[in-house]
């Protein structure tokens, strides 16, 4: 066996690994989802995505986003430390319209996780036919005018 034939599989693997990012870049660009309605710089993260339980909320997904934006209060510690980002809350919507297994999957810190849990617990859904396990992203974003505000 010659040296060149011994390294052929390695060279082929390196060639394929180098070509993979180029192939991924040739995929068609997709426009980012439009942000949902936000009040006071807070709201739900992915308005372009359909959240499965949103169809069981009175008024649909838009009403659910509006309720979350209205009820969400930016935690003082997060505001002071200029913490921004996305919290993810997961829960199960039961057939009797109650929620169970509400837990925080991801948080930003500074009290944002607790606030996201509080707001999700306030949501009232209609009865689904079967249990639905879902997660809901909630975004905390400081507004332009709030960046210099002190409380």
Buried (B, 14 or more C-beta within 10 A) or exposed (E): EEEEEEEEEEEEEEEEEEEEEEEEEEEEEEEEEEBBEBBBBBBBBBBEEEBBBBBBBEEEBEEBBBBBBEBBEBBEEBBEEEBBBBBBBBBBBBEEEEBEEEEBEBBBBBBBBEBBBBBBEEBEBEEBEEEBEBBBBBBBBBEEEBEEEEE
